Amino acid sequence: MNDILARVYTGKFLIYFLIVFAAAGILPVRSSRAGAETGDIRFEQLSIDEGLSQSIVTCITQDKYGFMWFGTEDGLNKYDGYEFTVVRHDPDNDKSMIYNHIISLCADKEGYIWIGTFLGGLDRLDPSTGDFFHFSNDPEDSATLSNNMVRVIYEDSHGNMWIGTDNGLNLLNRDAGDFKRYYHDPGDKYSLSSNRINAICGGKEQTIWVGTEGGLDRFDLERETFKRFEAGPPGSGKLSSNSISAILRDSSGNIWVGTDGGGLNLFNREKENFRWFMADRDDPLSISSNSIKDIFEDRTGSLWIGTDGGGLEMLDREKMHFKHYVNDPDDPTSLSYDEIYAIFEDSTGVVWLGTYGGGINKFDTK
């Protein structure tokens, strides 16, 4: 627990120093309100006034029945389009949710909802019964979940469930209910770059991409080897930062990588190098923040980027310019909050945004 708190406070101090350096002109950042758009998208807001359990919304998914699910730091929220049903841990029911602080969600092809919690492990919810099945770490059993801090859950094209934790990557054997673990090994350059896993996405053929605190890894599923991509100086073609916070493989096969402090990166598949997109206070068309929380492509091909403090970004693919959407206190149809932690498009084309303090925002791409 002390190690986790140390990482949290270290992150807060890092953000503080980044702000100080930016003010001194050492880092290229600018006001997130410069050039912000307010009229072309009208955001509808859902908050605790509408029944949401908490205003911090960290993750979003939709089940096969069309219901929306929102993870918060105080419970799981099911939304039917009219009202919320809040699900919390019940100490008198061993089939209830294991922990109320949720940091990741995934609806799989079989209809289950997978819930990753902050220190409580992994839950699988059967929406038809309302029962939860728990997966947690047992220090005496190497076939259990490697760590109870579950930051990311991903189902690959073969139906495999990948679980990223604060201490290793896990592959679930659905039949046996046990896990195969993958760790960083300082003596093996083909191992994970770091044991803290923040993001996972599918790659070409038999590969997945894994974002860690030590860089970006491309995992060959057949050979079970990791190829590392690490940060380097400007002009090196390497990543802008080793702290990977989000990964997206878009409809054209491009790999987009969000970082915590290094902006957005685009991977060149032929040259295997990276193009950087970073905040520039002198360029109103640059990205608004170097801290990226989520990346999402909607059905029209638009690329949306959620930032930590810079609001919502939309990338113009032709010009490679960014359009900014931020909170305007005088406009109730603007974003409710500028910290966007989760982006999800539902089956009808509505894009949902989870904010870190402003509840839920949504807009219709049509």
Disulfide bonds with the S-S distance in Angstrom:
none
